[in-house]
Amino acid sequence: MRLVIAECSVDYVGRLTAHLPLANRLLLVKADGSVLVHSDGGSYKPLNWMSPPCSLVEARGVDGPDTWTVTNRAGEQLIVTLVEVLHDSSHELGVDPGLVKDGVEAHLQKLLAEHIHTLGPGYRLVRREYPTPIGPVDIMARDPQGVAVAVEIKRRGEIDGVEQLTRYLELLNRDPLLAPVRGVFAAQEIKPQARTLAEDRGIRCVVLDYHALRGIDDAEHRLF
């Protein structure tokens, strides 16, 4: 990635025309060929940009400023006139692994399986990803009386999650060796409409504390 801080003006020529008057700005030239023009405000959004594939041609000014001409496949152009360059550096960032979200459903499933007692004393894990004809239910467990319990886990519990668990329960309860199977709908947050529907269908709702499951936060010793 190339970072250039310069006093510059920017002109866009294409389906319409746009002009950014002379000011200090940050110019980003990424490895994929994209060029972005940023100010010191406006959060993450650039003032103007050119998406790849595009070409960048730099012209050295003999008696005047340097110019960048960025042209995309459609022939649109971003013309940057650099009056004074304050900083110019290039950095090899390498391949980005992408965003890894903390607290996604797979993490919640793993943590709840490891701490199945979160559902109550005497619960034991049967297996994760218990198969059904329409897909696996997240966790199959047994309660203290040995009754089978199917657990569906969501980050945000909404009506569609309750409907999904209802379909699993209908199929699981057809197995005479497994029935009766009760349902638990577990999520970090459960919408009121989803809770109402779940309880109407005899499905228990459990709110999961992600930090407590990870052992970061002990809910029993909180003041508030």
N, C-alpha and C positions, 0 to 999 in steps of 0.2 A: 504494500500500500504506500502511496506517495502522499505526503502532507505538505501543502503549500499555503502559507499565510501571506497574503499580498494585498496591497491597495490596488483595487481593480474595478472595472465595470464589466457588466455581462449583458450580452444581447442574444435573445433567442429569435431565430428566423425559421419559420415553418408554416404550420397551418394558420398561425397568427404571429404577431411580433410582440416582444416584451423586452423591457430595458431595466436593468439594475444600475443606478448611477454609481459613481465612484465612491468606494468605501473599503475599509479593511475587512477581508473575508477569509474564510478557510476553504481551500479547494482540496477535495479528496479524489484521488484517482485510484480505483480499486483494481485488483488483479483480474477481475472479470471484464474490465474495460469500461465500467461505468464511471461517470464523472459527476460529482455532487458539489454544489456551492452552498456553504453554510454561513450564517451570521452568528453573532454571539448571543442571540436570543432565539425565540421560536421553538424551544425544546429540540426534539430530534429531527424535525422536518426541515429539509433543505429548502433554500429559496428557489433554486432551479436545479435541474439535473438532466442527465442524458443516460438512458438505460442501454445496456449492451444488447446486441453487438454494435459497437461504434468505433470510429477511428479518431485519434488525437494527433493533430499536426501542430507542432510548435514552430513559430516564426520569430526569429530574433530581429528586434527592431534596430536599424542602423542609426537613425537620427530620432527615433521615437520609441514608444513602449513595445515590449514583446506581446505577442498574441497567441492564444490557443484557439484552434478551430476544431470543434468536436462535431463529427457528422455521423448520424445513425443511418440505418439501412433505408429509411424512407426519405433520406436527403435533408432532413431537418438539421439545423446547425445551432450550436451554442458557441458563441464567439466571446472569449474572455480576453480583455485588454488589461495587461498587467503593468501598472505605472511604477510600482516599487515592490520587490519581493523581500519580505521580512524573514521568511523561513522556508526552507526547501529540504525535505528529508524523505528517504524511502526506507521501508521496514518490511521484512519478510515475516508474515504472520503464520504461515503454514496452513494446514488443513484444519478447519474448525470442527470440533466434535458435535456442535449443535447444542441446543438448549436442553438441559436435563431438569425436568420439573421435580420439585420436592413435594411429596405428599400426593402423588398420583395414585390411581386406584391399585396398580400393581404393588406399590409400596405398602399401601394400607392393607391389602390382602395378606402380604407376607408378614407384616407386623401383627395383625390380628391372629393369624395362624400361630405365631410364636407366643402370643399372649391371649390364648383362647379363653382364659379365665375372665377376660374383660366382659364376656357375655354373662358371667355369673359363676359362683363357686360350683365346682363339680363338673363343669363342661370339659369335654375332651375332643380333640381334633380327630376326624376320620381321614380327610384328605382335602387338599386344595384342588380347584378345577375339577369338581366331580362331574362326570359326563352325563348329559341328557341328550335325547334325540335332536334337540334344537340348540345345543351348545352347552358348555359347562357352567354350572353354578359355582360361584367363587369359592365357597367353603362348605363342606359337609361336616357337621359335628354331631355329638350326642350330649344331651342334657344329663343332669344327675340321675334321672330315672331311666336313662338309656334310650329316650325317644330321639329319633333323627331330626336334625335341625339344619335346614338349608339357609345359608347366609349369602345375601347379595350385597356387594359393597360398591358405593359410589362416593365421589368427592362431594357432590351436591345431590342430595336426594330429591328427586322430582317424580311426578306421576308416572312417567315412562319407565322409571326404574322399578316402581311397584308393579306395574303391568308385566314387566319382564320376569320378576320373581313369581308372580301369580302363575304365569305359564309354566315355569319350572316346577312349581309345586303341584300343579295339575298332573303333569307327567310323572313326577316322582311318586305321587300317591297312588298311581296305577300299579306300582310294583308291590305285590303282597308281602315280599320279604323286607321291604323298607318302610311301608306305611305303618302308622301315620307319620307324615313328615310335616313339621311346623316350619314357619318362615320367620327369618329375622332380616329386616331391612336396615343396614348399617351405613352411615355416612357422616362426614364431618359437619354437614348442615342438612337438615331435612325441612323442606318447604311445608307449610301448614296444610296445604291441599294434599300433598303426598302422605303426610302423617294421618290425616283423616281417612283417606282411602285405604291405607295399609291397616289401620286399626279396625276399620269396617270389615275387612276381609280376614281378620284374626291374625294379622302379621304384626309381630313386635318390632318397634322402632328403637334403634340404639344410635346415639350420637357418639362418634369417635373423636377422641382427643389425640391428634397426631403426635404432639410433643410428649404427651404422657406415654403413649405407646413406644416412643423411641427412648424413653427414660430420661428425657431432657427436663421434663416438668412433672413434679409429683403433686397430683391434684389433691391428695389427702392432707398435705401440709401447707396448702395455700391459706393466706389470711382472708383473701377475697376471691 
